[in-house]
Amino acid sequence: MREGLIPTVLGTAVTASGAAMRGKYPMAAAAVVGFGLAHVVLGAIDLVEHRKQRMF
């Protein structure tokens, strides 16, 4: 499995769940969305850094 894929996928799920709860808990939703987006960005950085390495 490519390095960075797990944080990117989990960050996407956390971002979506934060967006889903923005109506009832707007401040908590903003924190959860921010946390999820940070994971998406860090996972994407890992994916870009290691894209030339082969998977064996």
N, C-alpha and C positions, 0 to 999 in steps of 0.2 A: 504494500500500500504506500502511496506517495506521502512523503513527509509534508505536513501542513494540511492534508485533506480533512482529517478529523476535526481540528479546531475550526476550519472553515464551515464544515457542515453543522457542527454544534452551534457555532455562532449564528448561523442562519436560522436555526430552530429557536434559539433564545431571542433573536431579534423579532421573529414572527410572533412569539408568545408575548413579548413586551408590547408589540403593536396591537395585539388582540385585547390587552387589558388597559389600553389608554383611556377608555371611556369611564371606567369605574375608579381607577387609581392612577391619575395622570403623572404624579411625581414619581411613583415607583415604576411606572411604565417607562418613563424617560431614562431612569437609571438602568433598567433591564435592557432597553434598546441600545443604550450606550455600551454596556458591557458586551452585548452580542456583537455589535459592530466592531468593537475593538478586537474580538476574537476573529472575526471575518478578515479584518485587515492584517492581523499578525499571521493568520493561516495563509493568506494570499501571498504575503511576503515570503514565507517558507516555500510555497509552491513555485514561486518565480525563481528563488535562489537555487533550488534543487531541480530545476526542469531539465538540465543537461545530464544529470546522473541517470544511469540506466537502472531499471528495476530487475533484480534477479531473485 
